[in-house]
Amino acid sequence: MTPQRSVDRDTGMRRISTTTRWLAGIGVGLVGAFSVFFASQASSGSGATPVPATAAPSTQATVPPATGNGSTVTSPTAPPATYAPVTYPPTRHTTSRGS
């Protein structure tokens, strides 16, 4: 190998090393910036608390007068559904050690 070829090789390797170092540094910096951002979002509680549901107002419908009294019927809306937490039965751990 001639001295010029080894110098060119070393220059190319230095470029690759420098580029790789920059890319790794940018990647680590982005990961750090995202972690700081999302950690501050999680600690402030934004989006973590559920929004309570509000009941819709009742609607009124006019029933055609069958007897001529022109009565108005109100139909209440159903309350929002509530869900009980799922409880699982306790598990029984057994072993097959001959007993």
Buried (B, 14 or more C-beta within 10 A) or exposed (E): EEEEEEEEEEEEEEEEEEEEEEEEEEEEEEEEEEEEEEEEEEEEEEEEEEEEEEEEEEEEEEEEEEEEEEEEEEEEEEEEEEEEEEEEEEEEEEEEEEE
